Amino acid sequence: MKKGTMIIIIIIALLFLANLSLFIVDETKQAIVLQFGKPIRVITEPGLNFKLPFIQNVVFFEDRLLVYDAAPTEIITKDKKTLIVDNYARWKIIDPLKFLQTVRDLNGAQARLDDIVYSELRVDLGLFNMSEIVSEKRESVMKRVTNISNEKANTYGIEIVDVRIKRVDLPPENEKYIFERMRAERERIAKQYRAEGQEESAKIIAETEREKTVILAEAYKTAQTLKGEGDAEAIRIYAESFKQDPDFYKFYRTLEAYKNTFKEKTTVLLSTDSEFLKYLSKP
């Protein structure tokens, strides 16, 4: 055999052995080297690695965040309402060796997550009323479910990062009843708000009327005071006039009396020698 041919055969053999012996773990994977089915080495860092051909093989696992999407399940709340809860969880493999020894693969992990997450959801959501689950208590409930589920999942080399509810529905047979109750409750609250508004309006109107009465009373008091002062001033002026010219003053006052007495369609019976008519008599 020619020397060149031998070299080519050797190179091909070396490449074949290298292909059987070398493997790459990228950034999204973890690996375990098995020898005759038994784990002998765990690789969690990316890079080029070596294994013995024919007697060793490599099993790869995900090193990134995974999503477990559960099937919608029925939950009974504290107030005995049935809810259909659709949830999901984000998780990752933190111990490849423990993961391999307990659940072996992703299908086994999904089965364990079904048991863990569902049981915790059922227990924790059962501690609250429906209204709390769909509103203010949801965040705290999901934190508790995440923490307890994670403690149990650690047994399988799994870390549960987050458990979330995607959707909460009512069973079809309960939807109409629940919606009617919610509508009645909203109407009751609206009626209460309207009543409170009317009560507040009545208070404002009453207060306005009271202030109006006070203002009018003050205005009347001021007007009467000014009128009294004006009358007093008029009397003073009349008195001054009387002092200066008593005859003219008497004449003026008589004319004032005529003006007030002899109005339209007024009949007055007096004797002809009445002092009241002296200015109307011929001289």
Order of alpha helices (4+ residues) and beta strands (2+ residues): alpha-beta-beta-beta-beta-beta-beta-beta-beta-alpha-alpha-alpha-alpha-beta-alpha-alpha
